[in-house]
Amino acid sequence: MSILEIINSGANVSLTITANDLLEVINCAVTSTRKEMEQLAINDKTEAYLTADEASEMLGVSKVTLWRWSKRGYLMPTEVGGLRKYRKSEIKERFLNGSITNNQNN
């Protein structure tokens, strides 16, 4: 059984490990972290940003509602090139599941 299998099993054991075992775990952690960071970079490069007009049209709300949501921390714009833009992925994630309620529109 490898160290990773023991770790993944959740067993509460004390281990004596060799240098090679330690190197295996470190390499696995580094590889896993690198893959996660690469995926984040890819996702960020493909992210679409919407203007306030585009976001309000997509959501069917006024720009004043977007401003209120921003003040409440409900839907925060991001600075892109000195302009305030809304992440399309966040809008889809937050609103496609029908999470808009009347008190968020006020």
C-alpha positions, 0 to 999 in steps of 0.5 A: 500500500502506498502512502497516498493510499493510506492518506486517502483511506483516512487511517489514523496511523503513525508512519515511518517513511523512507526518503523515496516515499517522502519524495513521492508524496511531495512530487504528487502534491506539486503535480496536483497543485500545478494542474490546478493552477494551470486549469485556473489560468486557462479558465481565467483566460477564457472568462467573458466579462460583461458591461453593466448594460450587458449584465443588466440586459442578460439578467432583466434588471436595471443598472440601479439593481446591479449597483444595489447588489454590488453594495450588498456584496451579492454580485460584485463587478471586477475591474478589467482595464480600469472598467467595471465588468461582471463575470459572465460565469458568475452571473450564470452560476448565481442566477441560472439556478433561480436564486434571484429573490424579490428582496435582492432586487430591492 
